[in-house]
Amino acid sequence: MSNPKATHAFTFREGGKVTVYKKGQELSGAALAHAQANGFAPKPEPEKPKAEAKPAAEPK
């Protein structure tokens, strides 16, 4: 699966370095988390709960 891409251009500062991300650029790691938190990249869809197997009804 490929990394999500930025939906807007933004700057990201990490460890004293400033990086400019352009619209459509792939994101990963801390830059991805920053972009998702600030609306610059789509947030991951929450996982759907798995259907649990229901135990068979006990005879009365």
C-alpha positions in Angstrom: 0.0 0.0 0.0 1.4 3.4 -0.9 1.7 6.2 1.5 -1.0 8.9 1.6 -0.4 12.1 -0.3 -0.7 15.7 0.8 -3.9 17.4 -0.2 -2.4 20.8 0.4 1.1 22.3 0.5 2.5 22.8 4.0 5.7 23.2 5.9 6.9 20.7 8.6 9.6 21.5 11.2 11.4 18.5 12.7 14.7 18.6 14.6 15.5 22.1 13.5 14.9 21.3 9.8 12.0 22.8 7.9 10.7 20.8 5.0 8.2 22.0 2.4 5.7 19.4 1.2 3.9 20.1 -2.0 0.4 19.0 -2.9 0.4 15.4 -4.0 3.7 14.5 -2.4 3.8 11.2 -0.5 4.0 11.5 3.3 5.3 9.1 5.9 6.2 9.1 9.6 5.9 12.3 11.7 5.1 14.4 8.6 2.1 12.2 7.8 0.9 12.4 11.4 1.3 16.2 11.4 -0.5 16.5 8.0 -3.4 14.3 9.2 -3.8 16.2 12.5 -3.9 19.5 10.7 -6.1 18.6 7.7 -3.3 18.5 5.0 -3.9 14.8 4.3 -6.9 12.4 4.7 -7.2 10.6 8.0 -7.2 6.9 7.9 -10.6 5.2 8.0 -11.3 3.5 11.3 -11.3 -0.2 11.2 -14.7 -1.8 11.1 -15.4 -4.1 14.0 -15.2 -7.8 13.0 -18.4 -9.7 13.3 -18.2 -12.0 16.3 -19.5 -15.5 16.0 -22.6 -15.9 18.1 -22.7 -19.0 20.2 -25.4 -21.5 19.3 -28.6 -21.2 21.3 -28.8 -23.7 24.1 -31.7 -26.1 23.9 -34.4 -25.4 26.5 
